[in-house]
Amino acid sequence: MTPGPVEVSPRVLQALSKPMIHHYYKGFIDFFAQTTDNVKKIFQTENDVLILQGEAALGLEAAVINTINPGDKVLVLNSGPFGKSFGNYVQNAGGKIVELSCAADDAIEPGKLKEILDVEKDIKAMTVVHCETPAGILNPIEELCPIAKRHGVLTIVDVVASLGGVNVKPDDWGVDLCVGSSQKAVSAPPGSTMISISKDGWDAIDRKKNPIKHSYTSLLDYREAWIKERRFPYTPMITQMYGLAEAASELLEEGLENAFRRHKIVADACRHEAEKIGLRLWAKRREIASNTVTALGIPAFTSEAEIVTQMAETFGILIGGGFRETKGKLLRIGHMGYNATLTNINTTMTGLRRVMEGLNTTRTTAAPTSDYA
């Protein structure tokens, strides 16, 4: 029950055991095309969709370095460790970072975005994370990206921890490069990153002064090979594609709206039980908490490491702690994809209650569970 990678279904495990096949056999070409079409449906987009053979970082870096020229001013929305890390890719591309930040327990405010874009007139692109998993917070992409587009700004969005678990609509929201991944709410093994690219996105790629070509990160190479000629710029990870295809099929069979509803039900149950235990939601407001992961504050009488270790050793349940800036400050319970069931979350929260009760009673000077460090 961590924020990913998540467990995968028996159907996905079975798909991963299929025999190897030559990637230029017509049957595999057709299979890859059908999988791409299914991923496109999960993105709810009419834009081009690419499936790159690598973990999410490949897609996130590719989205930036294929569009940003040296000297371009890029607005990085820093809502946590992953939002901030977009700046590394901007620096690699030679871009100039303008940063808009928010508190660690909050989401980016659309009003503040408008204020900075009204002042900074020459922003080329904006990067933002939809679900900031280290804090369990969902940024309002549906409000942020339209503001950026009205200012003529290219929008690059990380939907790695939201795609498949909450509503993502790149076309309606004005997302130019929308980057998802396989190992979160889509419930496939790590190793695939999926990108939807709008017309404005391709225009930015085509206008790049020194375009990225003959590179594992090249979106142009993939367009020339796959979109135009139905071939691959490099050998695809065939077994990984079997797993992704089966996971995508399962998600579409369930229906996206049903999947979103399931994630909300499980997230609500998680937070209800957390409140009964005496744990507070990390997010400043409940409405900004993501339905794919819940972050909880840690009482003063214990520690992240102690809780995570006891959950694993006593009950065999893996939960997450903080990450980078939030390390040691919170617990994270992933309820995404195949893991997002009431049985799983009820079992997890029962175990967490027992761990917290045990830790509290062993401290002769224990603070009440509502007191936080």
C-alpha positions as a Markdown table, in Angstrom:
| # | Residue | x | y | z |
|---|---|---|---|---|
| 1 | Met | 0.0 | 0.0 | 0.0 |
| 2 | Thr | 2.8 | 2.4 | -0.9 |
| 3 | Pro | 2.4 | 5.2 | -3.5 |
| 4 | Gly | 3.8 | 2.9 | -6.1 |
| 5 | Pro | 4.8 | 0.8 | -7.8 |
| 6 | Val | 1.6 | -0.9 | -6.9 |
| 7 | Glu | 0.6 | -4.6 | -7.1 |
| 8 | Val | -0.7 | -5.8 | -10.4 |
| 9 | Ser | -3.6 | -8.1 | -11.1 |
| 10 | Pro | -3.4 | -11.9 | -11.9 |
| 11 | Arg | -4.3 | -11.0 | -15.5 |
| 12 | Val | -1.3 | -8.7 | -15.8 |
| 13 | Leu | 1.0 | -11.3 | -14.2 |
| 14 | Gln | -0.2 | -13.9 | -16.7 |
| 15 | Ala | 0.3 | -11.5 | -19.6 |
| 16 | Leu | 3.9 | -11.0 | -18.4 |
| 17 | Ser | 4.6 | -14.7 | -18.9 |
| 18 | Lys | 3.7 | -14.7 | -22.7 |
| 19 | Pro | 6.4 | -15.9 | -25.0 |
| 20 | Met | 8.9 | -13.5 | -26.5 |
| 21 | Ile | 8.2 | -12.3 | -30.1 |
| 22 | His | 10.0 | -10.4 | -32.8 |
| 23 | His | 9.0 | -6.7 | -32.6 |
| 24 | Tyr | 8.6 | -6.4 | -36.3 |
| 25 | Tyr | 6.2 | -9.3 | -36.7 |
| 26 | Lys | 2.9 | -7.8 | -37.9 |
| 27 | Gly | 1.0 | -9.2 | -35.0 |
| 28 | Phe | 3.2 | -7.3 | -32.6 |
| 29 | Ile | 2.9 | -4.1 | -34.6 |
| 30 | Asp | -0.9 | -4.4 | -34.5 |
| 31 | Phe | -0.8 | -5.2 | -30.8 |
| 32 | Phe | 1.4 | -2.1 | -30.1 |
| 33 | Ala | -1.0 | 0.1 | -32.1 |
| 34 | Gln | -4.0 | -1.3 | -30.2 |
| 35 | Thr | -2.3 | -0.7 | -26.9 |
| 36 | Thr | -1.5 | 2.8 | -27.9 |
| 37 | Asp | -5.2 | 3.4 | -28.8 |
| 38 | Asn | -6.2 | 2.1 | -25.4 |
| 39 | Val | -3.8 | 4.3 | -23.6 |
| 40 | Lys | -5.2 | 7.2 | -25.7 |
| 41 | Lys | -8.6 | 6.4 | -24.3 |
| 42 | Ile | -7.3 | 6.4 | -20.7 |
| 43 | Phe | -5.8 | 9.9 | -21.4 |
| 44 | Gln | -9.3 | 10.9 | -22.8 |
| 45 | Thr | -7.5 | 12.7 | -25.7 |
| 46 | Glu | -7.6 | 13.1 | -29.4 |
| 47 | Asn | -4.0 | 14.2 | -29.4 |
| 48 | Asp | -1.1 | 11.9 | -30.5 |
| 49 | Val | 0.0 | 9.5 | -27.8 |
| 50 | Leu | 3.4 | 7.9 | -27.5 |
| 51 | Ile | 4.5 | 5.0 | -25.3 |
| 52 | Leu | 8.2 | 5.3 | -24.5 |
| 53 | Gln | 10.2 | 2.4 | -23.2 |
| 54 | Gly | 11.4 | 3.7 | -19.8 |
| 55 | Glu | 10.3 | 4.8 | -16.4 |
| 56 | Ala | 8.4 | 8.1 | -15.9 |
| 57 | Ala | 11.5 | 10.2 | -15.6 |
| 58 | Leu | 12.2 | 9.5 | -19.3 |
| 59 | Gly | 8.9 | 11.0 | -20.4 |
| 60 | Leu | 9.2 | 14.0 | -18.0 |
| 61 | Glu | 12.7 | 14.8 | -19.1 |
| 62 | Ala | 11.8 | 14.3 | -22.8 |
| 63 | Ala | 8.8 | 16.7 | -22.5 |
| 64 | Val | 11.1 | 19.5 | -21.3 |
| 65 | Ile | 14.3 | 19.0 | -23.3 |
| 66 | Asn | 12.4 | 18.5 | -26.6 |
| 67 | Thr | 10.6 | 21.8 | -26.3 |
| 68 | Ile | 12.9 | 24.2 | -24.4 |
| 69 | Asn | 15.7 | 26.3 | -25.9 |
| 70 | Pro | 18.7 | 27.7 | -24.1 |
| 71 | Gly | 17.6 | 31.0 | -22.6 |
| 72 | Asp | 13.9 | 30.2 | -22.6 |
| 73 | Lys | 12.1 | 31.3 | -19.4 |
| 74 | Val | 10.2 | 28.5 | -17.9 |
| 75 | Leu | 7.7 | 28.8 | -15.0 |
| 76 | Val | 8.2 | 25.8 | -12.6 |
| 77 | Leu | 5.3 | 25.3 | -10.3 |
| 78 | Asn | 6.9 | 23.9 | -7.1 |
| 79 | Ser | 4.3 | 22.2 | -5.1 |
| 80 | Gly | 6.7 | 19.7 | -3.6 |
| 81 | Pro | 9.7 | 17.5 | -4.5 |
| 82 | Phe | 8.4 | 16.4 | -7.9 |
| 83 | Gly | 7.2 | 19.8 | -9.0 |
| 84 | Lys | 10.5 | 21.2 | -8.0 |
| 85 | Ser | 12.5 | 18.5 | -9.8 |
| 86 | Phe | 11.1 | 19.7 | -13.2 |
| 87 | Gly | 13.6 | 22.5 | -12.7 |
| 88 | Asn | 16.5 | 20.0 | -13.2 |
| 89 | Tyr | 15.3 | 19.2 | -16.7 |
| 90 | Val | 14.8 | 22.9 | -17.4 |
| 91 | Gln | 18.4 | 23.6 | -16.4 |
| 92 | Asn | 19.6 | 20.6 | -18.5 |
| 93 | Ala | 17.9 | 22.3 | -21.5 |
| 94 | Gly | 19.6 | 25.6 | -20.7 |
| 95 | Gly | 16.3 | 27.3 | -19.7 |
| 96 | Lys | 15.9 | 30.0 | -17.1 |
| 97 | Ile | 13.7 | 29.0 | -14.1 |
| 98 | Val | 11.0 | 31.2 | -12.7 |
| 99 | Glu | 9.5 | 29.5 | -9.7 |
| 100 | Leu | 6.0 | 29.7 | -8.1 |
| 101 | Ser | 5.9 | 27.8 | -4.9 |
| 102 | Cys | 3.3 | 26.9 | -2.3 |
| 103 | Ala | 3.4 | 25.5 | 1.3 |
| 104 | Ala | 4.2 | 21.8 | 1.6 |
| 105 | Asp | 0.6 | 21.1 | 2.7 |
| 106 | Asp | -1.1 | 23.2 | 0.0 |
| 107 | Ala | -1.8 | 23.2 | -3.7 |
| 108 | Ile | -0.8 | 25.9 | -6.3 |
| 109 | Glu | -3.4 | 28.7 | -6.3 |
| 110 | Pro | -4.7 | 29.7 | -9.8 |
| 111 | Gly | -4.9 | 33.4 | -8.7 |
| 112 | Lys | -1.2 | 33.4 | -7.9 |
| 113 | Leu | -0.4 | 31.8 | -11.3 |
| 114 | Lys | -2.3 | 34.6 | -13.1 |
| 115 | Glu | -0.5 | 37.2 | -11.0 |
| 116 | Ile | 3.0 | 36.0 | -12.0 |
| 117 | Leu | 2.0 | 35.5 | -15.7 |
| 118 | Asp | 0.7 | 39.0 | -15.8 |
| 119 | Val | 4.1 | 40.3 | -14.6 |
| 120 | Glu | 6.4 | 37.9 | -16.4 |
| 121 | Lys | 5.4 | 38.5 | -20.0 |
| 122 | Asp | 8.0 | 36.3 | -21.8 |
| 123 | Ile | 7.4 | 32.9 | -20.2 |
| 124 | Lys | 7.8 | 30.1 | -22.8 |
| 125 | Ala | 6.5 | 27.1 | -20.9 |
| 126 | Met | 5.0 | 26.0 | -17.6 |
| 127 | Thr | 5.7 | 22.7 | -15.7 |
| 128 | Val | 3.4 | 21.3 | -13.0 |
| 129 | Val | 2.7 | 18.0 | -11.3 |
| 130 | His | -1.0 | 17.0 | -11.0 |
| 131 | Cys | -0.6 | 14.6 | -8.0 |
| 132 | Glu | 2.3 | 15.6 | -5.8 |
| 133 | Thr | 2.7 | 12.2 | -4.2 |
| 134 | Pro | 5.1 | 13.2 | -1.4 |
| 135 | Ala | 2.3 | 15.3 | 0.1 |
| 136 | Gly | -0.8 | 13.5 | -1.3 |
| 137 | Ile | -2.0 | 16.7 | -2.9 |
| 138 | Leu | -3.7 | 17.3 | -6.2 |
| 139 | Asn | -3.0 | 20.5 | -8.0 |
| 140 | Pro | -6.0 | 22.1 | -9.9 |
| 141 | Ile | -4.7 | 21.5 | -13.4 |
| 142 | Glu | -8.1 | 22.1 | -14.9 |
| 143 | Glu | -7.7 | 25.7 | -13.7 |
| 144 | Leu | -4.0 | 26.3 | -14.0 |
| 145 | Cys | -3.4 | 25.2 | -17.6 |
| 146 | Pro | -6.2 | 27.3 | -19.1 |
| 147 | Ile | -4.7 | 30.3 | -17.5 |
| 148 | Ala | -1.3 | 29.5 | -18.9 |
| 149 | Lys | -2.7 | 28.9 | -22.4 |
| 150 | Arg | -4.5 | 32.3 | -22.3 |
| 151 | His | -1.0 | 33.8 | -21.8 |
| 152 | Gly | 0.5 | 31.8 | -24.7 |
| 153 | Val | 2.4 | 29.5 | -22.5 |
| 154 | Leu | 3.2 | 25.8 | -23.4 |
| 155 | Thr | 2.0 | 23.5 | -20.6 |
| 156 | Ile | 3.9 | 20.4 | -19.5 |
| 157 | Val | 2.1 | 18.3 | -16.9 |
| 158 | Asp | 3.1 | 15.2 | -14.8 |
| 159 | Val | 0.1 | 13.0 | -14.4 |
| 160 | Val | 2.1 | 10.0 | -13.3 |
| 161 | Ala | 0.3 | 9.4 | -10.0 |
| 162 | Ser | -3.2 | 10.5 | -11.2 |
| 163 | Leu | -3.7 | 9.0 | -14.6 |
| 164 | Gly | -6.3 | 6.2 | -14.3 |
| 165 | Gly | -7.2 | 7.1 | -10.7 |
| 166 | Val | -8.7 | 10.5 | -11.1 |
| 167 | Asn | -10.0 | 12.5 | -14.0 |
| 168 | Val | -7.4 | 13.7 | -16.5 |
| 169 | Lys | -8.5 | 15.6 | -19.5 |
| 170 | Pro | -5.6 | 17.1 | -21.4 |
| 171 | Asp | -7.7 | 18.4 | -24.4 |
| 172 | Asp | -10.3 | 20.1 | -22.2 |
| 173 | Trp | -7.7 | 21.6 | -19.8 |
| 174 | Gly | -5.2 | 22.8 | -22.4 |
| 175 | Val | -2.3 | 20.4 | -21.5 |
| 176 | Asp | 0.3 | 20.3 | -24.3 |
| 177 | Leu | 2.6 | 17.6 | -23.1 |
| 178 | Cys | 0.9 | 15.3 | -20.6 |
| 179 | Val | 3.1 | 12.6 | -19.1 |
| 180 | Gly | 1.8 | 9.5 | -17.4 |
| 181 | Ser | 3.4 | 6.2 | -16.3 |
| 182 | Ser | 2.6 | 2.5 | -15.9 |
| 183 | Gln | 3.3 | 1.7 | -12.3 |
| 184 | Lys | 0.7 | 3.8 | -10.4 |
| 185 | Ala | -3.1 | 3.9 | -11.0 |
| 186 | Val | -2.8 | 2.1 | -14.4 |
| 187 | Ser | -1.4 | -0.9 | -12.4 |
| 188 | Ala | 1.3 | -2.3 | -14.7 |
| 189 | Pro | 4.9 | -2.9 | -13.9 |
| 190 | Pro | 7.3 | 0.1 | -14.0 |
| 191 | Gly | 9.0 | 0.7 | -17.3 |
| 192 | Ser | 6.6 | 2.5 | -19.6 |
| 193 | Thr | 6.0 | 6.3 | -19.8 |
| 194 | Met | 3.1 | 7.5 | -21.9 |
| 195 | Ile | 2.8 | 11.0 | -23.4 |
| 196 | Ser | 0.0 | 12.8 | -25.1 |
| 197 | Ile | 1.2 | 15.7 | -27.3 |
| 198 | Ser | -1.0 | 18.5 | -28.6 |
| 199 | Lys | -0.6 | 20.4 | -31.8 |
| 200 | Asp | 1.0 | 23.3 | -29.8 |
| 201 | Gly | 3.3 | 20.7 | -28.2 |
| 202 | Trp | 4.5 | 19.4 | -31.6 |
| 203 | Asp | 4.9 | 23.0 | -32.9 |
| 204 | Ala | 7.2 | 23.7 | -29.9 |
| 205 | Ile | 9.2 | 20.6 | -30.7 |
| 206 | Asp | 9.5 | 21.5 | -34.3 |
| 207 | Arg | 10.6 | 25.0 | -33.5 |
| 208 | Lys | 13.4 | 23.9 | -31.2 |
| 209 | Lys | 16.7 | 25.5 | -32.4 |
| 210 | Asn | 18.8 | 22.3 | -31.9 |
| 211 | Pro | 16.2 | 19.6 | -32.0 |
| 212 | Ile | 16.8 | 16.4 | -30.0 |
| 213 | Lys | 17.4 | 13.6 | -32.6 |
| 214 | His | 19.1 | 10.2 | -32.5 |
| 215 | Ser | 18.6 | 10.0 | -28.8 |
| 216 | Tyr | 16.6 | 7.8 | -26.4 |
| 217 | Thr | 14.8 | 11.0 | -25.3 |
| 218 | Ser | 13.9 | 12.1 | -28.8 |
| 219 | Leu | 10.2 | 12.6 | -29.4 |
| 220 | Leu | 10.9 | 13.5 | -33.0 |
| 221 | Asp | 12.6 | 10.1 | -33.5 |
| 222 | Tyr | 9.5 | 8.4 | -32.2 |
| 223 | Arg | 7.2 | 10.5 | -34.3 |
| 224 | Glu | 9.2 | 9.8 | -37.5 |
| 225 | Ala | 9.4 | 6.1 | -36.7 |
| 226 | Trp | 6.1 | 5.1 | -35.0 |
| 227 | Ile | 3.5 | 7.7 | -36.0 |
| 228 | Lys | 4.6 | 8.0 | -39.6 |
| 229 | Glu | 5.9 | 4.5 | -40.5 |
| 230 | Arg | 4.8 | 2.1 | -37.7 |
| 231 | Arg | 8.3 | 1.1 | -36.8 |
| 232 | Phe | 10.4 | 1.6 | -33.7 |
| 233 | Pro | 13.4 | 3.9 | -33.1 |
| 234 | Tyr | 14.7 | 1.2 | -30.8 |
| 235 | Thr | 13.7 | -2.2 | -29.7 |
| 236 | Pro | 10.6 | -2.0 | -27.5 |
| 237 | Met | 10.3 | -3.8 | -24.1 |
| 238 | Ile | 8.0 | -6.6 | -25.4 |
| 239 | Thr | 7.2 | -8.2 | -22.0 |
| 240 | Gln | 6.6 | -4.8 | -20.4 |
| 241 | Met | 4.2 | -4.0 | -23.3 |
| 242 | Tyr | 2.2 | -7.2 | -22.6 |
| 243 | Gly | 1.7 | -6.1 | -19.0 |
| 244 | Leu | 0.8 | -2.5 | -19.9 |
| 245 | Ala | -1.7 | -3.7 | -22.5 |
| 246 | Glu | -3.5 | -6.0 | -20.1 |
| 247 | Ala | -3.6 | -3.4 | -17.4 |
| 248 | Ala | -5.0 | -0.8 | -19.9 |
| 249 | Ser | -7.7 | -3.4 | -21.0 |
| 250 | Glu | -8.7 | -4.1 | -17.4 |
| 251 | Leu | -9.1 | -0.4 | -16.7 |
| 252 | Leu | -11.2 | 0.3 | -19.8 |
| 253 | Glu | -13.3 | -2.8 | -19.1 |
| 254 | Glu | -14.1 | -1.3 | -15.6 |
| 255 | Gly | -14.8 | 2.1 | -17.2 |
| 256 | Leu | -12.9 | 5.2 | -16.3 |
| 257 | Glu | -15.8 | 6.8 | -14.4 |
| 258 | Asn | -16.2 | 3.6 | -12.4 |
| 259 | Ala | -12.4 | 3.6 | -11.6 |
| 260 | Phe | -12.5 | 7.2 | -10.5 |
| 261 | Arg | -15.5 | 6.5 | -8.3 |
| 262 | Arg | -13.7 | 3.5 | -6.7 |
| 263 | His | -10.6 | 5.5 | -6.0 |
| 264 | Lys | -12.8 | 8.2 | -4.3 |
| 265 | Ile | -14.6 | 5.7 | -2.1 |
| 266 | Val | -11.4 | 4.1 | -1.0 |
| 267 | Ala | -9.7 | 7.5 | -0.3 |
| 268 | Asp | -12.7 | 8.6 | 1.8 |
| 269 | Ala | -12.6 | 5.4 | 3.7 |
| 270 | Cys | -8.9 | 5.8 | 4.4 |
| 271 | Arg | -9.3 | 9.3 | 5.7 |
| 272 | His | -12.3 | 8.4 | 7.8 |
| 273 | Glu | -10.4 | 5.6 | 9.5 |
| 274 | Ala | -7.4 | 7.9 | 10.0 |
| 275 | Glu | -9.5 | 10.4 | 11.8 |
| 276 | Lys | -10.8 | 7.7 | 14.1 |
| 277 | Ile | -7.2 | 6.7 | 14.9 |
| 278 | Gly | -6.4 | 10.4 | 15.7 |
| 279 | Leu | -4.2 | 11.0 | 12.7 |
| 280 | Arg | -4.5 | 14.3 | 10.8 |
| 281 | Leu | -4.6 | 14.7 | 7.1 |
| 282 | Trp | -1.4 | 16.3 | 5.8 |
| 283 | Ala | -3.2 | 18.3 | 3.1 |
| 284 | Lys | -4.3 | 21.8 | 4.3 |
| 285 | Arg | -7.8 | 21.2 | 2.9 |
| 286 | Arg | -9.6 | 17.9 | 2.3 |
| 287 | Glu | -10.6 | 19.0 | -1.2 |
| 288 | Ile | -7.0 | 19.2 | -2.4 |
| 289 | Ala | -6.1 | 15.7 | -1.2 |
| 290 | Ser | -5.6 | 13.2 | -4.0 |
| 291 | Asn | -7.8 | 10.1 | -4.3 |
| 292 | Thr | -4.8 | 8.0 | -5.2 |
| 293 | Val | -2.6 | 8.6 | -2.1 |
| 294 | Thr | -3.2 | 9.8 | 1.4 |
| 295 | Ala | -0.5 | 11.6 | 3.4 |
| 296 | Leu | -0.9 | 11.7 | 7.2 |
| 297 | Gly | 0.9 | 13.7 | 9.9 |
| 298 | Ile | 2.9 | 11.8 | 12.5 |
| 299 | Pro | 2.2 | 12.1 | 16.2 |
| 300 | Ala | 5.0 | 13.5 | 18.4 |
| 301 | Phe | 5.4 | 10.3 | 20.4 |
| 302 | Thr | 6.6 | 8.2 | 17.5 |
| 303 | Ser | 8.4 | 8.4 | 14.1 |
| 304 | Glu | 7.9 | 7.6 | 10.5 |
| 305 | Ala | 10.5 | 4.9 | 10.5 |
| 306 | Glu | 9.0 | 3.2 | 13.6 |
| 307 | Ile | 5.5 | 3.1 | 12.1 |
| 308 | Val | 6.6 | 2.0 | 8.7 |
| 309 | Thr | 8.8 | -0.8 | 10.1 |
| 310 | Gln | 6.2 | -2.1 | 12.5 |
| 311 | Met | 3.5 | -2.2 | 9.8 |
| 312 | Ala | 5.8 | -4.3 | 7.6 |
| 313 | Glu | 7.2 | -6.6 | 10.3 |
| 314 | Thr | 4.0 | -7.1 | 12.3 |
| 315 | Phe | 1.4 | -7.2 | 9.5 |
| 316 | Gly | 3.3 | -7.6 | 6.3 |
| 317 | Ile | 1.8 | -4.3 | 5.0 |
| 318 | Leu | 4.1 | -1.9 | 3.2 |
| 319 | Ile | 3.2 | 1.8 | 3.5 |
| 320 | Gly | 5.3 | 4.8 | 2.6 |
| 321 | Gly | 7.0 | 7.6 | 4.6 |
| 322 | Gly | 7.9 | 11.0 | 3.4 |
| 323 | Phe | 10.1 | 11.7 | 0.4 |
| 324 | Arg | 12.9 | 14.3 | 0.1 |
| 325 | Glu | 11.5 | 17.5 | 1.7 |
| 326 | Thr | 8.7 | 15.5 | 3.5 |
| 327 | Lys | 11.0 | 12.7 | 4.8 |
| 328 | Gly | 10.3 | 12.0 | 8.4 |
| 329 | Lys | 7.3 | 14.3 | 8.5 |
| 330 | Leu | 4.5 | 12.1 | 7.3 |
| 331 | Leu | 3.1 | 8.7 | 6.4 |
| 332 | Arg | 1.8 | 7.9 | 2.9 |
| 333 | Ile | -0.8 | 5.3 | 2.1 |
| 334 | Gly | -1.2 | 4.5 | -1.6 |
| 335 | His | -4.7 | 3.5 | -2.7 |
| 336 | Met | -4.3 | 3.5 | -6.4 |
| 337 | Gly | -5.0 | 1.1 | -9.3 |
| 338 | Tyr | -5.3 | -2.6 | -8.3 |
| 339 | Asn | -4.6 | -1.7 | -4.7 |
| 340 | Ala | -7.6 | 0.6 | -4.4 |
| 341 | Thr | -10.1 | -1.7 | -2.7 |
| 342 | Leu | -12.1 | -1.4 | 0.5 |
| 343 | Thr | -10.7 | -4.7 | 1.7 |
| 344 | Asn | -7.1 | -3.5 | 1.2 |
| 345 | Ile | -7.7 | -0.1 | 2.9 |
| 346 | Asn | -9.7 | -1.5 | 5.8 |
| 347 | Thr | -6.9 | -4.1 | 6.4 |
| 348 | Thr | -4.3 | -1.4 | 6.2 |
| 349 | Met | -6.0 | 1.0 | 8.6 |
| 350 | Thr | -6.8 | -1.8 | 11.1 |
| 351 | Gly | -3.1 | -2.6 | 11.1 |
| 352 | Leu | -2.2 | 1.0 | 11.5 |
| 353 | Arg | -4.6 | 1.5 | 14.4 |
| 354 | Arg | -3.0 | -1.4 | 16.3 |
| 355 | Val | 0.5 | -0.2 | 15.6 |
| 356 | Met | -0.4 | 3.3 | 16.8 |
| 357 | Glu | -2.1 | 2.0 | 19.9 |
| 358 | Gly | 0.9 | -0.2 | 20.7 |
| 359 | Leu | 3.4 | 2.6 | 20.3 |
| 360 | Asn | 1.4 | 5.0 | 22.4 |
| 361 | Thr | 1.0 | 2.6 | 25.3 |
| 362 | Thr | 4.7 | 1.8 | 25.4 |
| 363 | Arg | 5.6 | 5.4 | 26.0 |
| 364 | Thr | 5.3 | 6.2 | 29.7 |
| 365 | Thr | 5.3 | 9.9 | 28.9 |
| 366 | Ala | 3.4 | 9.6 | 25.6 |
| 367 | Ala | 1.7 | 12.6 | 24.2 |
| 368 | Pro | -1.9 | 12.3 | 23.1 |
| 369 | Thr | -2.2 | 11.1 | 19.5 |
| 370 | Ser | -3.5 | 14.5 | 18.4 |
| 371 | Asp | -0.2 | 16.2 | 19.4 |
| 372 | Tyr | 2.2 | 16.4 | 16.4 |
| 373 | Ala | 5.9 | 17.1 | 16.1 |
